[in-house]
Amino acid sequence: MKIIAVTSYKFDKDYLEDWKRNLRTLVDDYLIIYDKEGDFFKDEGKYRQLQYKLAKEKGGEWVVVLDPDERFEKGAAKKIKDIIKRYGNNADRLVLKFNFRELYEPKKYRVDGVWGKKVRFAVFRLKNDNIYSDKQLHTPKEPQNSDVKIIETDLNIYHLKHIKPELRKNRKDIYNKLDPQHKFQGIGYDYLDDETDMKLKGIAIGRGYCPKYRDYEIDERIFKI
């Protein structure tokens, strides 16, 4: 059972060292792609399929899909491995579901409205006949086959980049530029830096992430996309 973590980066290389440390007890190998030409923004669906193809070529049987600025909660590695072992060779189209926590402070995440409902399907088995989405933006990471079996883990994935207000605004601006008609997301993107009625919740004791947050450096070219 070989587990490979896949990700890509362009402007956020500084996150990668801690990304690896967060995953080191879970995965056997890493597949990190430098998105030099910005292809991820141009066609996310094709880019993700390339990631999975390369992971298969490295002998991957399972894949973990996390962005450089995303972290599993402490203890997640053992629980994820236990789930995989429990199903063994019968795991077929198993997909693990996680709570997605948008951090607004290093130890607090947002829970009002849509913020408290976000999830990620971030771990699944790499099979030759997996069917993946071709959606150009906001592409589902997991296989789209009809026989997918979703496992609720109740584990958290923490999103670090939203801690900085300027990066929240930058995210809104980028998506409004890429999808001005909101073709790929009906609610649009202005909510990404709207703090109206904002409610934050502290990370529960024992459910934090490691390594701890630091002030990561972002390539300023991201603000010129």
N, C-alpha and C positions, 0 to 999 in steps of 0.2 A: 504494500500500500504506500505509494509515493504521493505526497501532498506538495503541490507547488503553489506559491503565492505569486500572483501576477499584478503588475501595475505599470503605469506609464507616467512620465513627468515631462514638463517643459519649463515651467517657471518656478517650481517648488522643490528643487533638488535637495534643499537643506532638510526637508522632512524625512528623507529616505533612511538615514542611519537609525533614527528612532523607530521608524516603520519596521525595519528589519528586526530590531531588538524586541519589539512588541510581538513579533510572529515567530521568534526563533525556537520556541518549544513546541510549536504547532506544525511547522512546515519542514520539509526536507530540502527544499531548494527555492530559489527566487528567480523570477523572470521579470526584468525591469527594462522597459523600452523608453529610450529618449525620443520624444515626439518632436523631432527637429523641424519638420515642415508644418506642424499644426494639423496633421491629418485627423486627430481625434475630434477636433472641433468640426472638421469638414464632413466626416462620416463616421460617427461613433460605432454604428452597427458593424461595419466592415472591419474597423480597427479592433473591436473586441473579438471578433472571430479570428483575426490574425493572432491575437494573444493566446487564445485557446489552442489554435493549431500548433503554435510554437511550444506551448506547455506540453501537449501530447508528444511532440517530437523529443522533448527532454525526458520522456518516460512518465509524465504525470498521469496519475489515476484519479486524483481529486484536485480541485483547484479552489484557491481562496482568492477572492477578488476584492481588494481594498485599495483605495486611493492613498497616495503618500501621506495625506493629512488625516487618515482615519486609523483608529486604534480599537482593538478588542479590550473589553474589561478584563481585569485580573482573573485568572482561573479559567478563562474561556477555552484555552488550548486543551486542557484535560477533558472538559465536558464535550467539546467537539469531537475529540478522538474517541471518547466513550460511545458517542452516538454512532459514529462510523463503524466502530468495532461491533456494536450491538446488531447492526444490520448485515455486516459482513458482505459476502458476495451477492446477497439478495438486495443490496442497496440500489441497484438499477438507476432509476431516475430520481434519486433522493436529492432534495434541495433544502438547505438549512436557512431558516428565517430568523432575523435579528431585529431588535429595537434599534432605531437609528436616532441618536441623541445629538442635536445641534447645540454645541457648547457656546454660550455667550460669555462665560467666565471659565477659567481653568477647571473649576469644580462645580459649575452650575450649567444646566441645559434648559432650553425653552420648552414649555409644555402646553401653552395656550393654542387653541385652534388646531390648524393642520400640523403644527410643530409637534404636538404630543402623539400624533398618529403615524409618524414616518417609520418605515421599516426598510430593511435591506435583505436581499437574497444573495448571500455572499459566499457560500460554500456549496459545492455540488460535485457530483461524479462526472468525470470527463469520459463520455462514450462516443464512439465513432458516429453513431446515428443521432446524436443530439441535434436538435433544430434550434437555431438562434435567431433572434429578431434582426431584421435589416433596418430598423428605425434609425434615422440619421442623428437624432438627438434624444437624450433621456432614454437610451436603449436599455431594456431589461437585461440584466446581466445573466440571468439563469436560462436554462433550456426552456423552450416553449412547447415541447411535446405534450400530448394529451395525457400521458401516463405519469407526469411528474408528481412526486409525492412530497408535499411540504411538511417539514418538521419544525414545530415551534420550539425554539430554544430558550426564549425569554432572557437571552444574553444581550448585552449592550455593545453597540459600536458607537464610539464617540467621534464626532467630526470637529476637528480642531480649528479649521480655518475661519469659522464663523466667530471666533473669539474676537477678532479684530474688526471694528466697524468699517474700516476702509475696504476690507476684503469682502464684507457682506455687500456693500454698495457696488464693488467691482463685479461681483458675481451677477448682481441684478443687471448691470449695464451690459455685460458680455452676452447674457442670454437674450436681453431685449434686442441686441444687435443681430444675434444669430437667428432669432425666431420672432421678428417684429409683429407678425400676425397671430402669435400664440398658437401656431399650428400643432406644435408638439406638446404643449401644456396649456390647457384651457384657462387655468386661473392666472396665467401670466407670470410675471416675475417681480413686480413692484413690491410684493409682500416680503421679499427677501431682506429688505432693510427697513421695513415698517415696524416700529416698536409699539404701536397702539395696543393697549390692553395686554402688554407683554407680562407673562408670568414665568419665573424661573424656578427650577427645583434643584436642590443640591444632590450631588451624587451620593448614593447611600454608602455607609461605611462598609469597606470590604469589596466595593464594586467599582473602584477607581480604575485607572489605566496606568500603564508603565511602558516606557519611562515617563516621568512627570513632564508637564508642559514647560516649554521654554520659548523664548521669543525667536521664532524661526525667521530666517531671511527669505524674502520673496524677490525674484527677479523683477525689477520695476517695469520691464517690457510688457508685463501682463496688463498694465494699466493703459497700454496703447493698442490693444487688440481692437 
